[in-house]
Each structure stands twice: as C-alpha cells, then as structure tokens.
C-alpha cells in the first residue's frame, strides 16, 4: 500500500529532523516542516499533504490546537505529537477529533504505531462516509418516489439525517422577504422515532402570535450562505434581538444551533435549521458533513419543488399542515430501554449511526447506566446480528487467567490445563465481542489485546498455530480513560484503537425526566414477580426521587423499587426512604462549589453500604448484594479505593 504524504508541524528543529528521518526510513513522503500555523497553512495549500503531524505549542500566537480546528474543517487527518499530555491539554486536544496522540519523548516505534492506527481510523472514517452517502442517496430516492405528502416527505428525510446531524427541533423555510407571505415547517422530537409536526397554523397557536408577527420575527433571523454552527454562548449572542429563532430556543429550551442552507437554483435557498438542547451538539466536523450532504439535499429539495403541493413554489399564505397517517411504524429497536430524554435519544441515534459498520465502539459511562444493553443493541442492529455476541467482564478476570480467557490455551500449556480451551476471541469469530470494564485490564494484557486488534489474529497459550479472527470490538468502561492514559495506566495506542466511535451514556441525575417512566417500569416488573397489586407511586415520592443524586444510576433505582415493592403494605407506594451519600440528607448534597470526584463519591457510596451491612461483603445481606455488584468486582474496587475489609479509611 502506498505510504501517505506527511507534513510535520514542529517548532523545535532537532525533534522535527528526528521525525522526518523516522518517517522517510519507514517509506513515508515528507513534504515539509513548518514551525507556525501560518507557515503550515501555506505549505498545506502548496503541497496538499495527506496527513499532518502536529505539535501543540508553536511559534506565534496561534497553537497547534488552533490549527487542528482548521484541519478538521478541511477534512485533513492529523496526529498530535507533544510533551503536554496533562489532563487539561488532552481535553482541549480531544475536542478537535485527532486521529492519534504521541507523547514526547517518543520512540520510533511510538510514532509508526500511532501513524498506523491513524491511517486505519481515517480509512475507516472515509469508508463510513461513503456508506453513509450511499444509504442516504437510496433513502432520499425512496422518499421522493413515495406517496407521502410534502410535509411527511420532509419529515422522512429529516429523520434520515438525525443520526448524523442530531436535533430536538428542526425548522425548514426560505428567507423572509416581506410580511405578505409566511411559511415555516417545524418538527419537535418527542421520542426515538416520534416527532410533532408543526405547520404555520400550529405555530401561531403554540407561540400565540399572528402570521404577520411571525413573519416580522423571521425577517430578523440571520441567514447564511454556508453551513454555520453555534454553541450555547455563541447562540446567546446571535439571539440578543427578537427573532423567530429566539422564539424557538426559548419555547423549546434549545441551547445550540446549526444552520444548513440548501441552494435551489435561480438564487433561491431553503434552510434546514437544526437545534439541540445540548450546549455543544454541533462541531466543526458537522460543517464537513454538511458540505458532503449539500449536493444530495439540493437534488432532493429540487425534486420536492416539483410537487404540486410545494409551499416553497406556490407561496401559500397561512399554509396549514394536513395531518395524514405517517409511514408504517416499524418495531422500535430500543424497546426495553426506558426513557425519552434528549440525552438518551442522542445515544440511540449514535447506535443507529454506527451499528451497520464494523468500527470499534467505546461505551463510556458510570456504573449502572446501561452500557451492556447499548452494546447488545449495536450488535442486534449490525450486519453480524446472526453471529455470536460474546460478553466478557474484564474486571472479573483473575490476572493469571486473562490471556487464557481471551485467547484460549492448548492442553498441557500450564498446570491445570487438562484440555484445550477455546478463547473468547475465537468464540466470537465473525461476530462481536463485548469487553466490559476494559479499563481494568493490566498493562501487559492491554499490550496483547492491542496486537490482536492490529494483526486480527491470535495464538492460544502453548500453541504454535496463528488463528485469524474476524471480530467486531465493543468496549465499555466506567473509568475516565483520558485520565488513565495521562497517568500511564492505559495504553494510548490501545485507547485510540478502541475509541473509533465513542458513545457516552448519561448518568441518571442528568436525565431526571426519565425517572418516573423507569420507576413505573420496574414497579410493574417486581409487582408481578412478587405477586402484589400496586397501582403506582405517588407524585410526592416521584418528586422526592428526582431530587436524589443517584450515584448507582438505573441499577440503584431498580434495586430501590424492588425493595419498596417488598416493604409496602398499601396498593400505592406513598413513602420511600432513599439512600444518602455520606450519610447526609438529600438537601445536604454537595453543591456545585464543592463537587466531589467520581472516585471520592464511589468510595463514600461503598463505605455507606459496608456500614449498613456491618462490614459483610459476600452473601445474602452483604454489601455486594446491596450494591448489585459481583463480590470480586467489589473487592477490586475496595482495593483500588484503599478501603480495608474492616472498612476503615
């Protein structure tokens, strides 16, 4: 395979010269060395490199992170090479979506492995982009050919875009020229595949504004010739004056915005205006995506203009949406995962987006947030759904048996190996392997796992035969892997290999609107299981539950509901004693000014459980049972957090 053309951006000549020698020896073409952002941009324009190696601190006022944002907009892949690997720098660098990070001082091997991984990830990204385009083109053609009315066709294409450009609210229209005519079509997301369709008449009712008032507000909206995004702070500045966009953001509590103009010929444009409740839903890479999607959406919208009911051509005043039956409802692939908060719906969108590819997925989130259920959905929606799905909890594996469990062993390979054992990777061949709590793997096992992921082959312990494997990797952890990498406990190269597509599971305290649905769901399950008739939970108890911090997330909520179903003597749960953090009432929870770290919170939670169980760890009535953790996992956590078995500090 032809090696890439690379630009080195480094202000220390000696290091730059070392990098050039490493790259040329390995067969890469180096098109130049730049020591500032300006010089780098000039060289990019002149030589058109395929990859950039990028230091963070350069000559001049602008940094490598500033250049990285420009590279992202140009869709040019890059790797950071920097001595600054502390948590703050890693956080700033991560936002720019690099393809790798090499820490100075580096070895030749570090640079070449990072490049190898970066090339793999970039090619994976390009392949996914081509697949996305093919899927979207096919879907757009099907929608245009369907018998749906104009508004529902717009809804269907918007739903198709949802996994790639997330939104809780979407408006579509043209630039407002005067007050004589007004058209705006909106969709408010209320579930995974559920949207409220809002036409002009509905908009007047919702906003309590007349048509000419809405037209006047829309005339104040800023319009763009190119796709433009706004985070929470920028959106506040944009919407200082009254406008239709400001009306939307206030009415629907929206915090970020992406404006996507679609040219229609003859100087006309229509706008897809995406909004999200997340303050940072849109990034520079969405602009790259918009550039890629613009020809497709232009073709689609021009096709829509020929529809006899098109309001963009007919300029229908006070156009009213004619509510008709939507397309045939398909089975919800997320049935059984309870909730409709915007953070959870974002997770669903990411699952849909990544499931059809073979990209590695890293599911991040606290214990009890449902990471395993999301891994199952990714597999069930993938092209490997009929192949094996192998789960393995890395935290529960004794260190001496990790290699045997993952890769298998031959008979007689070590004491106690009385027969051949097929490892989990071999069992998962052509399917998916789910590596839960991957952050608990020791460094030696991380190294072996990385080799398997890179070479796509394994060797059983004691074996001499190399076995090819075709396995899709889904990993999960409740650890902050950025911090683990910075502190040397997790390999940077493995992190970038598994972190091709990260999915963040929100903690329950950030999706409190889902608590009532979850509570009722678990109430029905345990009422049937125990044989009690319980009609529900009182509003006062639900309000009290929403004030609690939920350090154990959904798992803790489930255990609490089960306990109260057992204890209640009435047909309604009208009181509930909630666990407390640090043995304090909910009202005494740490304020924003005194937030504890995750480790401190987890330590306090385990200590409270041990105290309640009088120090008992194993068995019925033990802390492991109370926390719904395997005893081996609890022991591991206690050791990591410095908690003695007599639960002293």
C-alpha positions as CSV (number, residue, x, y, z in Angstrom):
1,X,0.0,0.0,0.0
2,X,1.4,3.5,-0.9
3,X,2.6,5.4,2.1
4,X,1.0,8.8,2.9
5,X,2.4,12.2,2.1
6,X,3.0,13.9,5.5
7,X,3.6,17.5,6.7
8,X,5.5,17.9,10.0
9,X,4.4,21.0,12.1
10,X,7.0,21.3,14.9
11,X,8.9,24.4,16.1
12,X,11.9,22.5,17.6
13,X,14.2,21.7,14.6
14,X,16.0,18.8,16.3
15,X,12.7,17.0,17.0
16,X,11.4,17.8,13.6
17,X,14.5,16.4,12.0
18,X,14.2,13.2,14.0
19,X,10.6,12.8,12.9
20,X,11.5,13.4,9.3
21,X,14.2,10.7,9.5
22,X,11.8,8.2,11.1
23,X,9.1,8.8,8.5
24,X,11.4,8.6,5.5
25,X,13.1,5.4,6.8
26,X,9.6,3.9,7.1
27,X,8.8,4.8,3.5
28,X,6.6,7.9,4.1
29,X,7.0,11.0,1.9
30,X,7.6,14.2,3.9
31,X,6.5,17.3,2.0
32,X,8.0,19.8,4.5
33,X,8.5,21.2,8.0
34,X,6.5,24.1,9.4
35,X,7.1,25.9,12.7
36,X,4.0,28.1,12.9
37,X,0.3,27.9,12.0
38,X,0.7,30.4,9.1
39,X,3.6,28.5,7.6
40,X,1.7,25.2,8.0
41,X,-1.4,26.6,6.2
42,X,0.8,27.9,3.3
43,X,2.5,24.5,3.0
44,X,-0.8,22.7,3.0
45,X,-2.1,24.9,0.2
46,X,1.1,24.3,-1.8
47,X,1.8,20.6,-1.2
48,X,-1.6,19.1,-0.3
49,X,-0.4,16.6,2.3
50,X,-2.5,13.6,3.2
51,X,-1.6,13.6,7.0
52,X,-0.2,16.2,9.4
53,X,2.0,15.5,12.5
54,X,1.3,18.4,14.8
55,X,2.9,19.9,17.9
56,X,0.7,21.8,20.3
57,X,2.9,24.8,21.1
58,X,4.3,26.5,18.0
59,X,5.9,29.9,17.1
60,X,3.5,32.8,17.1
61,X,0.3,33.4,19.0
62,X,-1.7,30.5,17.4
63,X,-1.3,26.9,18.8
64,X,-1.5,23.5,17.2
65,X,-5.0,23.2,18.6
66,X,-6.0,26.3,16.6
67,X,-4.5,24.7,13.5
68,X,-6.3,21.4,14.4
69,X,-9.7,23.2,14.2
70,X,-8.8,24.4,10.7
71,X,-7.6,21.0,9.6
72,X,-10.9,19.5,10.8
73,X,-12.8,22.0,8.6
74,X,-10.6,21.0,5.7
75,X,-11.2,17.3,6.5
76,X,-7.5,16.7,6.8
77,X,-6.4,14.0,9.3
78,X,-3.7,14.8,11.9
79,X,-1.9,13.4,14.9
80,X,-0.7,15.4,17.9
81,X,3.0,15.0,18.9
82,X,3.5,16.9,22.2
83,X,5.2,16.8,25.6
84,X,2.0,18.3,27.1
85,X,-0.1,15.2,28.0
86,X,-1.7,16.6,31.1
87,X,-5.5,16.3,31.6
88,X,-6.3,19.9,30.6
89,X,-4.3,19.7,27.3
90,X,-5.8,16.3,26.5
91,X,-9.3,17.7,27.0
92,X,-8.6,20.6,24.7
93,X,-7.0,18.4,22.1
94,X,-9.8,15.8,22.2
95,X,-12.4,18.4,21.1
96,X,-10.5,18.6,17.7
97,X,-11.0,14.9,17.0
98,X,-7.4,13.9,16.3
99,X,-6.5,10.6,14.8
100,X,-3.8,10.0,17.4
101,X,-1.6,11.4,20.2
102,X,2.1,10.7,20.7
103,X,3.8,11.9,23.9
104,X,7.3,13.3,23.9
105,X,9.9,11.9,24.4
106,X,8.9,9.3,21.9
107,X,10.4,6.2,20.4
108,X,10.5,5.5,16.7
109,X,8.0,2.6,17.4
110,X,5.6,5.0,19.1
111,X,5.4,7.3,16.0
112,X,5.0,4.5,13.5
113,X,2.3,2.7,15.5
114,X,0.4,5.9,16.0
115,X,0.5,6.6,12.3
116,X,-0.6,3.0,11.5
117,X,-3.6,3.4,13.9
118,X,-4.4,6.9,12.5
119,X,-4.3,5.6,8.9
120,X,-6.6,2.8,9.9
121,X,-9.0,5.1,11.7
122,X,-9.0,7.6,8.8
123,X,-9.7,5.0,6.2
124,X,-12.5,3.6,8.4
125,X,-13.9,7.1,8.6
126,X,-13.8,7.5,4.8
127,X,-15.4,4.1,4.3
128,X,-18.2,5.0,6.7
129,X,-18.7,8.3,4.9
130,X,-19.1,6.5,1.6
131,X,-21.5,4.1,3.2
132,X,-23.5,7.0,4.7
133,X,-23.7,8.7,1.3
134,X,-24.9,5.5,-0.4
135,X,-27.6,4.9,2.3
136,X,-28.8,8.5,2.2
137,X,-29.0,8.6,-1.6
138,X,-31.0,5.4,-1.6
139,X,-33.3,6.6,1.2
140,X,-33.8,10.1,-0.5
141,X,-34.8,8.4,-3.8
142,X,-37.3,6.1,-1.9
143,X,-38.8,9.1,-0.1
144,X,-39.2,11.1,-3.4
145,X,-40.9,8.2,-5.1
146,X,-43.3,7.5,-2.2
147,X,-46.9,8.5,-2.0
148,X,-46.4,10.7,1.2
149,X,-47.5,14.3,1.1
150,X,-45.0,17.2,1.0
151,X,-44.6,17.6,4.8
152,X,-44.2,14.0,5.6
153,X,-41.5,13.6,2.9
154,X,-39.6,16.4,4.6
155,X,-40.1,14.7,7.9
156,X,-38.8,11.4,6.5
157,X,-35.6,13.0,5.1
158,X,-35.1,14.8,8.4
159,X,-35.4,11.6,10.3
160,X,-32.8,10.1,7.9
161,X,-30.4,12.9,8.8
162,X,-31.0,12.6,12.6
163,X,-28.1,10.1,13.3
164,X,-25.6,12.4,11.5
165,X,-27.0,15.8,12.5
166,X,-28.7,15.4,15.8
167,X,-31.7,17.7,16.6
168,X,-34.5,18.1,19.1
169,X,-36.1,20.7,17.0
170,X,-35.9,21.4,13.2
171,X,-37.4,24.2,11.2
172,X,-37.4,24.5,7.4
173,X,-38.2,27.5,5.2
174,X,-36.8,30.2,3.0
175,X,-35.6,33.7,3.7
176,X,-38.4,36.0,4.8
177,X,-38.7,38.9,2.3
178,X,-41.8,40.6,3.5
179,X,-44.9,40.1,5.7
180,X,-47.3,39.3,2.9
181,X,-46.5,35.6,2.9
182,X,-45.1,33.3,5.6
183,X,-44.1,29.6,5.5
184,X,-42.3,27.6,8.2
185,X,-42.4,23.9,8.8
186,X,-41.1,22.6,12.1
187,X,-40.6,19.2,13.8
188,X,-40.2,18.7,17.5
189,X,-38.8,15.4,18.6
190,X,-40.7,13.7,21.4
191,X,-39.4,10.1,21.1
192,X,-36.9,7.9,19.3
193,X,-39.0,7.8,16.1
194,X,-41.7,10.2,17.2
195,X,-42.0,13.8,16.0
196,X,-44.6,16.5,16.5
197,X,-45.3,18.1,13.1
198,X,-45.8,21.9,13.3
199,X,-47.2,23.9,10.4
200,X,-47.9,27.6,10.3
201,X,-51.3,27.4,11.9
202,X,-50.0,25.2,14.7
203,X,-47.1,27.6,15.2
204,X,-49.4,30.5,15.6
205,X,-51.3,28.6,18.3
206,X,-48.1,27.5,20.1
207,X,-46.5,30.9,20.1
208,X,-49.6,33.0,20.5
209,X,-48.5,35.1,17.5
210,X,-50.3,36.2,14.4
211,X,-49.0,35.4,10.9
212,X,-47.6,38.9,10.3
213,X,-45.9,38.9,13.7
214,X,-44.2,35.6,12.9
215,X,-43.2,37.0,9.5
216,X,-41.7,40.1,11.1
217,X,-39.7,38.0,13.6
218,X,-38.5,35.7,10.9
219,X,-37.2,38.7,8.9
220,X,-34.9,39.4,11.8
221,X,-33.3,36.0,11.6
222,X,-29.7,35.9,10.4
223,X,-29.3,33.9,7.2
224,X,-26.1,32.3,5.9
225,X,-24.6,31.3,2.5
226,X,-22.7,28.4,4.1
227,X,-23.4,26.0,6.9
228,X,-22.8,27.6,10.3
229,X,-22.9,26.3,13.8
230,X,-23.4,28.0,17.2
231,X,-22.7,26.6,20.7
232,X,-24.5,27.8,23.8
233,X,-22.5,31.1,24.2
234,X,-22.5,32.0,20.5
235,X,-26.2,31.3,20.2
236,X,-26.9,33.7,23.1
237,X,-25.0,36.4,21.2
238,X,-26.8,35.6,17.9
239,X,-30.2,35.9,19.5
240,X,-29.9,39.1,21.5
241,X,-32.7,40.7,19.5
242,X,-36.2,39.3,19.0
243,X,-36.4,36.8,16.1
244,X,-38.2,33.6,15.2
245,X,-35.1,31.6,16.1
246,X,-35.1,33.2,19.6
247,X,-38.7,32.3,19.9
248,X,-37.9,28.6,19.2
249,X,-35.0,28.4,21.6
250,X,-37.0,29.9,24.5
251,X,-40.1,27.9,23.8
252,X,-38.3,24.6,23.5
253,X,-35.3,25.2,25.8
254,X,-32.7,24.8,22.9
255,X,-29.0,25.6,23.5
256,X,-27.2,25.0,20.2
257,X,-27.9,25.6,16.6
258,X,-26.7,24.6,13.1
259,X,-28.0,26.5,10.0
260,X,-27.7,24.5,6.8
261,X,-28.6,26.4,3.6
262,X,-29.6,24.4,0.5
263,X,-29.3,26.2,-2.9
264,X,-32.3,25.6,-5.1
265,X,-31.2,27.4,-8.3
266,X,-32.2,30.9,-9.6
267,X,-30.7,32.4,-6.5
268,X,-33.2,30.7,-4.1
269,X,-32.2,28.9,-0.9
270,X,-34.1,27.0,1.7
271,X,-32.8,26.4,5.2
272,X,-32.6,23.4,7.4
273,X,-32.2,24.9,10.9
274,X,-31.2,22.2,13.4
275,X,-31.5,22.9,17.2
276,X,-30.4,20.8,20.2
277,X,-30.8,21.1,23.9
278,X,-27.2,20.1,24.4
279,X,-24.9,23.2,24.6
280,X,-22.3,21.6,22.4
281,X,-24.2,19.4,20.0
282,X,-22.6,20.8,16.8
283,X,-18.9,21.0,16.0
284,X,-16.6,21.8,13.1
285,X,-16.9,18.3,11.7
286,X,-20.6,18.9,11.1
287,X,-19.6,21.6,8.6
288,X,-17.6,19.0,6.7
289,X,-20.6,16.7,6.8
290,X,-22.9,19.5,5.5
291,X,-20.5,20.1,2.6
292,X,-20.7,16.4,1.7
293,X,-24.5,16.3,2.1
294,X,-25.3,19.5,0.2
295,X,-25.5,18.1,-3.3
296,X,-27.7,15.2,-2.2
297,X,-30.1,17.6,-0.3
298,X,-30.1,20.0,-3.2
299,X,-31.2,17.2,-5.6
300,X,-33.8,16.1,-3.0
301,X,-35.3,19.6,-2.5
302,X,-35.3,20.4,-6.2
303,X,-37.3,17.2,-6.6
304,X,-39.7,18.4,-3.9
305,X,-40.2,21.7,-5.6
306,X,-42.0,19.9,-8.5
307,X,-44.6,18.5,-6.1
308,X,-48.0,20.2,-6.7
309,X,-48.4,20.9,-3.0
310,X,-45.0,22.6,-2.6
311,X,-45.4,25.7,-0.5
312,X,-42.0,26.9,-1.5
313,X,-43.2,27.4,-5.1
314,X,-46.8,28.3,-4.5
315,X,-46.0,30.6,-1.6
316,X,-49.2,29.5,0.1
317,X,-50.2,32.0,2.8
318,X,-51.2,30.7,6.2
319,X,-50.4,27.2,4.9
320,X,-51.9,24.6,7.1
321,X,-50.5,21.1,7.5
322,X,-53.0,18.4,6.6
323,X,-52.4,15.7,9.1
324,X,-52.4,12.3,7.5
325,X,-51.2,8.9,8.6
326,X,-47.4,8.6,8.7
327,X,-45.5,5.7,7.2
328,X,-46.0,2.3,8.6
329,X,-44.4,2.2,12.1
330,X,-41.5,-0.1,12.4
331,X,-40.6,-2.0,15.5
332,X,-38.6,0.1,17.9
333,X,-35.1,-1.4,18.1
334,X,-34.7,0.2,21.6
335,X,-37.8,-1.4,23.2
336,X,-36.9,-2.3,26.7
337,X,-34.6,0.7,27.2
338,X,-36.9,3.1,29.1
339,X,-36.7,6.8,28.6
340,X,-37.2,9.6,26.1
341,X,-34.8,12.3,27.4
342,X,-32.8,14.1,24.7
343,X,-29.5,12.7,26.1
344,X,-30.8,9.1,25.8
345,X,-32.2,9.8,22.3
346,X,-28.8,11.0,21.3
347,X,-27.3,7.7,22.4
348,X,-29.9,5.9,20.3
349,X,-29.0,8.0,17.2
350,X,-25.3,7.1,17.7
351,X,-26.2,3.4,17.9
352,X,-28.1,3.6,14.7
353,X,-25.3,5.5,13.0
354,X,-22.5,3.1,14.0
355,X,-24.3,-0.3,14.0
356,X,-24.1,-1.1,10.3
357,X,-20.3,-0.6,10.2
358,X,-17.5,-2.7,11.7
359,X,-16.0,0.3,13.5
360,X,-14.8,-0.3,17.1
361,X,-17.1,1.3,19.7
362,X,-16.2,2.6,23.1
363,X,-19.2,3.0,25.5
364,X,-18.3,5.4,28.3
365,X,-20.4,6.0,31.5
366,X,-20.8,5.4,35.2
367,X,-21.7,2.0,36.6
368,X,-25.4,1.2,36.3
369,X,-26.1,3.4,33.3
370,X,-26.9,0.5,30.9
371,X,-23.8,0.2,28.9
372,X,-24.3,-3.6,28.3
373,X,-27.8,-3.0,26.9
374,X,-26.4,-0.5,24.4
375,X,-23.7,-3.0,23.3
376,X,-26.5,-5.6,22.7
377,X,-28.4,-3.1,20.6
378,X,-25.4,-2.3,18.5
379,X,-24.9,-6.0,17.8
380,X,-28.6,-6.7,17.1
381,X,-28.7,-3.8,14.6
382,X,-25.4,-4.8,12.9
383,X,-24.8,-7.0,9.9
384,X,-23.4,-9.5,12.3
385,X,-26.7,-9.9,14.3
386,X,-27.0,-13.6,13.5
387,X,-23.4,-14.3,14.6
388,X,-22.0,-14.8,18.1
389,X,-22.2,-12.0,20.7
390,X,-19.6,-12.8,23.4
391,X,-19.6,-10.8,26.6
392,X,-16.5,-10.7,28.9
393,X,-16.2,-8.7,32.1
394,X,-12.5,-7.7,32.3
395,X,-12.8,-6.6,35.9
396,X,-13.9,-10.1,37.0
397,X,-11.0,-11.9,35.4
398,X,-8.2,-13.0,37.7
399,X,-4.9,-11.6,36.2
400,X,-3.4,-15.0,35.9
401,X,-6.2,-16.2,33.6
402,X,-6.9,-13.2,31.4
403,X,-4.8,-14.5,28.4
404,X,-6.4,-17.9,28.7
405,X,-9.9,-16.5,28.8
406,X,-9.4,-14.1,25.9
407,X,-7.2,-16.2,23.6
408,X,-7.6,-19.8,24.9
409,X,-4.9,-22.4,25.6
410,X,-3.7,-25.8,24.5
411,X,-3.9,-28.9,26.6
412,X,-0.9,-29.0,29.0
413,X,0.1,-25.4,28.3
414,X,0.3,-24.8,32.1
415,X,-0.5,-26.5,35.3
416,X,-4.2,-27.3,35.4
417,X,-4.7,-27.1,31.6
418,X,-6.2,-30.6,31.3
419,X,-7.8,-29.9,27.9
420,X,-7.8,-27.4,25.1
421,X,-9.8,-24.2,25.8
422,X,-11.3,-22.0,23.1
423,X,-10.8,-18.4,24.0
424,X,-13.5,-15.7,23.8
425,X,-12.0,-14.1,20.6
426,X,-12.1,-17.4,18.8
427,X,-15.7,-18.0,20.0
428,X,-16.7,-14.5,18.7
429,X,-15.3,-15.2,15.2
430,X,-17.4,-13.4,12.5
431,X,-19.4,-11.9,15.4
432,X,-19.0,-9.3,18.1
433,X,-17.0,-9.3,21.4
434,X,-18.1,-7.0,24.2
435,X,-15.2,-6.1,26.5
436,X,-16.9,-4.7,29.6
437,X,-14.8,-2.7,32.0
438,X,-11.8,-2.7,29.7
439,X,-10.2,0.0,31.9
440,X,-9.5,-2.7,34.5
441,X,-7.1,-4.7,32.2
442,X,-3.5,-4.7,33.4
443,X,-0.9,-3.1,31.0
444,X,0.6,-6.4,30.0
445,X,-2.8,-7.7,28.8
446,X,-3.5,-4.3,27.1
447,X,-0.4,-4.9,25.0
448,X,-1.5,-8.4,23.9
449,X,-5.0,-7.1,23.2
450,X,-3.6,-4.3,21.0
451,X,-1.6,-6.8,19.0
452,X,-4.8,-8.9,18.4
453,X,-6.7,-5.8,17.2
454,X,-3.9,-4.7,14.9
455,X,-3.0,-8.1,13.4
456,X,-6.5,-9.6,13.6
457,X,-5.0,-12.9,14.7
458,X,-4.5,-14.8,18.0
459,X,-2.4,-17.6,19.3
460,X,-3.6,-19.9,22.1
461,X,-1.3,-20.2,25.1
462,X,1.0,-23.1,24.4
463,X,0.0,-23.2,20.7
464,X,2.1,-22.8,17.6
465,X,-0.7,-22.0,15.1
466,X,-1.8,-18.5,14.3
467,X,-5.6,-18.2,14.1
468,X,-7.2,-15.5,12.0
469,X,-10.1,-13.7,13.7
470,X,-12.8,-11.5,12.3
471,X,-14.3,-9.8,15.3
472,X,-16.1,-6.5,15.8
473,X,-15.0,-4.8,19.1
474,X,-17.3,-3.1,21.5
475,X,-15.7,-2.0,24.7
476,X,-17.1,-0.3,27.8
477,X,-15.7,1.4,30.9
478,X,-16.7,3.5,33.8
479,X,-13.2,4.9,34.1
480,X,-12.0,8.2,32.7
481,X,-9.7,6.8,30.1
482,X,-8.2,10.2,29.2
483,X,-7.0,10.4,32.8
484,X,-5.9,6.8,32.8
485,X,-3.8,7.5,29.7
486,X,-2.3,10.7,31.1
487,X,-1.3,8.9,34.3
488,X,0.2,5.9,32.5
489,X,-2.4,3.2,33.4
490,X,-3.9,2.7,30.0
491,X,-2.0,2.5,26.7
492,X,-2.5,5.5,24.4
493,X,-2.3,3.3,21.3
494,X,-5.0,0.9,22.6
495,X,-7.1,3.9,23.6
496,X,-7.1,5.3,20.0
497,X,-7.6,1.8,18.5
498,X,-10.9,1.2,20.5
499,X,-12.0,4.8,20.6
500,X,-13.0,5.0,16.9
501,X,-16.6,5.7,17.8
502,X,-17.3,6.8,21.4
503,X,-20.8,6.7,22.9
504,X,-21.3,8.4,26.3
505,X,-24.1,7.0,28.5
506,X,-25.6,9.9,30.5
507,X,-26.0,9.3,34.3
508,X,-29.5,9.2,35.7
509,X,-29.1,12.5,37.5
510,X,-28.7,14.2,34.1
511,X,-31.9,12.6,32.6
512,X,-34.3,13.0,35.6
513,X,-37.2,13.3,33.2
514,X,-36.9,9.6,32.7
515,X,-37.1,8.7,36.4
516,X,-40.9,8.4,36.5
517,X,-41.0,6.1,33.5
518,X,-38.2,3.9,34.8
519,X,-39.8,3.7,38.3
520,X,-43.1,2.6,36.8
521,X,-41.4,0.1,34.6
522,X,-39.6,-1.6,37.5
523,X,-42.7,-1.3,39.7
524,X,-44.7,-3.4,37.1
525,X,-41.9,-6.0,36.9
526,X,-41.4,-6.6,40.6
527,X,-45.2,-6.4,41.4
528,X,-45.8,-9.3,39.0
529,X,-42.7,-11.2,40.2
530,X,-43.7,-10.8,43.9
531,X,-47.4,-11.2,43.3
532,X,-48.6,-7.9,44.7
533,X,-51.1,-5.5,43.2
534,X,-49.5,-2.0,43.4
535,X,-51.2,0.7,41.3
536,X,-48.3,3.2,41.2
537,X,-46.1,5.7,43.0
538,X,-47.4,9.0,44.4
539,X,-46.3,12.3,42.7
540,X,-44.7,13.4,46.0
541,X,-42.5,10.3,46.1
542,X,-41.5,10.8,42.4
543,X,-40.6,14.4,43.1
544,X,-38.5,13.3,46.1
545,X,-36.8,10.7,43.8
546,X,-35.9,13.4,41.3
547,X,-34.1,15.4,44.0
548,X,-31.8,12.4,44.7
549,X,-28.3,12.2,43.1
550,X,-28.5,8.5,42.1
551,X,-24.8,7.5,42.3
552,X,-25.7,3.9,41.4
553,X,-27.8,5.2,38.4
554,X,-30.5,2.8,36.9
555,X,-29.2,-0.2,38.8
556,X,-29.7,1.6,42.1
557,X,-33.2,2.8,41.1
558,X,-34.2,-0.8,40.2
559,X,-32.9,-2.2,43.5
560,X,-34.7,0.6,45.4
561,X,-38.1,-0.1,43.6
562,X,-37.7,-3.9,44.3
563,X,-37.0,-3.2,48.0
564,X,-40.1,-0.9,48.3
565,X,-42.4,-3.3,46.5
566,X,-41.4,-5.9,49.1
567,X,-41.9,-3.5,52.0
568,X,-45.1,-1.6,51.1
569,X,-48.4,-2.8,52.6
570,X,-50.6,-0.5,50.5
571,X,-51.6,-0.5,46.9
572,X,-49.6,2.7,46.3
573,X,-46.0,3.5,47.2
574,X,-46.6,6.7,49.2
575,X,-43.3,6.9,51.0
576,X,-39.8,5.9,50.1
577,X,-36.6,6.1,52.2
578,X,-33.8,7.0,49.8
579,X,-30.1,6.1,50.4
580,X,-27.9,9.1,51.1
581,X,-24.4,10.0,50.1
582,X,-22.0,10.5,53.0
583,X,-25.0,9.6,55.3
584,X,-26.4,13.1,54.8
585,X,-30.0,14.0,53.7
586,X,-30.5,14.9,50.0
587,X,-30.7,18.6,50.8
588,X,-27.1,18.4,52.1
589,X,-25.8,17.0,48.9
590,X,-22.5,18.7,47.8
591,X,-23.2,22.0,45.9
592,X,-21.7,22.9,42.6
593,X,-18.9,24.7,44.5
594,X,-17.9,21.5,46.4
595,X,-18.4,18.7,44.0
596,X,-16.5,15.6,44.9
597,X,-14.6,13.5,42.4
598,X,-16.0,10.3,40.9
599,X,-13.6,8.2,43.0
600,X,-14.5,10.1,46.2
601,X,-18.2,9.6,45.5
602,X,-17.8,5.9,44.7
603,X,-15.6,5.4,47.9
604,X,-18.2,7.1,50.1
605,X,-21.0,5.1,48.5
606,X,-19.2,1.8,49.1
607,X,-18.3,2.8,52.7
608,X,-22.0,3.6,53.3
609,X,-23.1,0.2,52.0
610,X,-20.5,-1.6,54.2
611,X,-21.6,0.3,57.2
612,X,-25.2,-0.6,56.5
613,X,-24.2,-4.3,56.1
614,X,-22.0,-4.3,59.3
615,X,-18.9,-4.9,57.2
616,X,-20.3,-8.0,55.4
617,X,-19.2,-8.2,51.8
618,X,-20.3,-11.6,50.5
619,X,-23.6,-13.5,50.5
620,X,-27.2,-12.6,51.4
621,X,-27.4,-9.2,53.1
622,X,-23.8,-8.3,52.1
623,X,-22.6,-5.1,50.6
624,X,-22.0,-6.7,47.2
625,X,-25.7,-7.8,47.1
626,X,-26.9,-4.4,48.2
627,X,-24.8,-2.6,45.5
628,X,-25.8,-5.3,42.9
629,X,-22.1,-6.0,42.2
630,X,-20.2,-9.3,41.9
631,X,-18.2,-9.7,45.1
632,X,-15.0,-10.0,43.1
633,X,-15.7,-6.6,41.5
634,X,-16.5,-5.0,44.9
635,X,-13.2,-6.4,46.3
636,X,-11.3,-4.9,43.3
637,X,-13.0,-1.5,43.8
638,X,-12.2,-1.6,47.5
639,X,-8.6,-2.4,46.8
640,X,-8.4,0.4,44.2
641,X,-10.0,3.0,46.5
642,X,-8.0,2.0,49.6
643,X,-10.8,0.5,51.6
644,X,-9.8,-2.2,54.0
645,X,-12.0,-5.2,54.6
646,X,-12.8,-3.9,58.0
647,X,-14.0,-0.8,56.0
648,X,-11.6,1.6,57.7
649,X,-10.3,4.5,55.8
